[in-house]
Amino acid sequence: MKESNIKEAFDFFKPENCVFVSSVDKNNNPSWMVAAWNMKCSLKPPLFAVTLSKKWNTHKLIQKSKEFVISVPNKELEEALLFFGSTNWNEINKFQETKIETEKSKFIKTPLIKKATINFECELFKEVDIWKGIIFIWKILTLVFFNEVM
């Protein structure tokens, strides 16, 4: 038997199931990032949670807008996923750089990713402060599939 530290243990979860997280600024310009710390919470009401660092731009936009989109990537978006996960928004406009196609959302201002397997339009349900981050718990307003998955 071997004891380990928490970081080493969490590394066994890799590769992680990542999602795109997006929100908009006051001018409705999207800000996207990749989040590995995410989970389904409830079917009724439909809830989803994502943990974000307080220092990230998307975190700040979500706190102001109270909305966001969770987009589940697929193989077609793998290159964009890697780019978003390794690039800081302050350094470069990820949206313009990757030329990801978007579609207007039904209930919120944040756009959907057209090639994603599924997009969840969400509104803020609850925030849980956890030291250097916030767990955002979201109520899912609607689901959008652009590609046939079943």
N, C-alpha and C positions, 0 to 999 in steps of 0.2 A: 504494500500500500504506500502511496505517495501523497503527501499534502502539497497543495499548490496555493498560489495567490489568485485573487479574483480576476485580474487582467488575463492571466494565463488561462484560467477556466473559461472566460468569455471568448477567448480566441478560438475555442473549439466550435463555436457557433458559425465560423466562417466556412464557406461563403455565406453571408447573411442575406436574408430577404429584404432588399432595399425597395423603397418607394420614392417617387418624386413627390416633393411637397412644394406647393406654390401658393402664393398670395399676391396681393397687389398693393402698390403704394397709393398715395392720395391722387395721383394722376392716372390711376389704373394701369400702370406699367407692371408687368409680372416680375416676380423674383422667385426663382426656383432653386431648390437644393435637393440633395439626396439624404434620406434618413433611414438608418438601419434599425433604430430603436423604435419599433412600431408594433401595434398589436390590435386585434379585434377585441372588443370589450363586451358587447351585448347585441343580441338580435332585436330585442324589444325593450326599450327603443334601440334603433340601430346606432351603435357607438363604436368609435375607432380612436385609438390613442397614439400619439407620437411625442417623443421626448426631444426637445431642442435646447441647445445651449442658449443662455441669455445673451451671449455676445454676437450671435448670428443675426444678420439683417432680416431674414425671413421671420425669425422669432418676433422681432420688433414690429414688422408689418402685420403679422397675425394678431398681435395684441391690440393694434389700432383698428384693423378692419373687422375682426371677429369672424373671419371666414377663411377657408382655404380649400384647395383641391388636393386630393391624394390620387396620384396616377400610378398604376401598377405597370412596371416596364415589362418588356419581352425582349427576345433576341434582337429584334430590329432596332431597339433603343439602347442596346448594350454600350455602344461607343459614347452616346450622349450621357448615359448613366455614369460611366467612368470619368468623363470630362467634368460633369457637374459635381461629382464626389471629390474631385481633386483640384478644383478651381474656386478661388474666392470671388464672390460677387463684386467686391470692391475693386478687384483687379481687371475684370473683364465682364462684358455683358454676355452671359451664357446663352440667353435666348437668341441674340443676333449671331453669335459665333456658331451655334449648332444648327440654326435654321429649322428648329423643330416646328412642325405645323401645329397650329392650335385651332380650337373651335370655341365659339361662344358658349358659356354656361347657361343653364336654364334659370337658376335661382340666384346666382351670385355673380360678382364682377370678375372674379378670377377665371382665366381661360382654362380649357381642358387641353390635354395633349392628345392630338388626333391619332397617333400611332400606338398609344398605350393600350394594353389589354382591356383595362377598365379604369374609369375615372369616377371618383366619389366626390360629389359636391357636398361640402360640410359647413356647418355653422358651429361656433363655439358653444360647448355644453358646460365645461368646467376646466379650471386650471389648477394644477397642483404644483406648488413650488418645491423643488428638490435641490437645494443648495445652489449649484451653478447652472441649473437648467429648470425647465418648466415641462411638466407633462400636460399636454393639451389633449383634452378629451372632447371629441367632436361628435355631433349628431349628424348622421348622414341624411341629406335631403333627397338625393337621387343618385342613381348609378347610370353611367353612360358607357355602353360598349360601341366602339367604332368598327372593330374587327369581329368576325364570327369566331367565337371560341368554343362553342359547343356543337 
